[in-house]
């Protein structure tokens, strides 16, 4: 007795109907399709957040675009004003001052991290800090760590606050002057352990 499994032996293979991918030609491979242009990729980045030219170039390079493609995309975006380092610099400065309460030196460092330096950075700093009371800004930054007008308790707290203010971009002599005005009796008796203003 023969099994049914063998009953199809010798039957010719059923013809296959070509699918959509076969109809396009055997040489086409979806994985080989060219990526979107560097210009379109950069527009997608800029639609999510403001970026500097340096940041756009770095991101496009990481995606594998050639230098020529990146140059062409940057030139087009710049001519269309979609890419504007001056605008980015001013946005960084405004955010750092109004939200983070940071001083001029820290704002300058944040711009440099975005690849914005030289005249573009200087113009943005001047534009944003022109109407800023920098002494009031320093006091505002200090209140984040020393609220309600509280006096500085001891030299260790003085040094901690001094490092904080300098890290936030305030000039060391101004930070010392404000902090010394806030020392309590213990701090005045023991000194503050901070460098002299001339150091």
Secondary structure, DSSP 8 states (H G I E B T S, - for coil): ---GGGTTTT---------HHHHT-TT--GGGS----HHHHHHHHHHHS---HHHHHHHHHHTT--HHHHHHHHHHHHHTTSS-HHHHHHHHHHHHHHTT---HHHHHHHHHHTT--HHHHHHHHHHHHTT--HHHHHHHHHHTTSGGG--B-SHHHHHHHHHHHHHTT--HHHHHHHHHTTB-HHHHHH------TT-
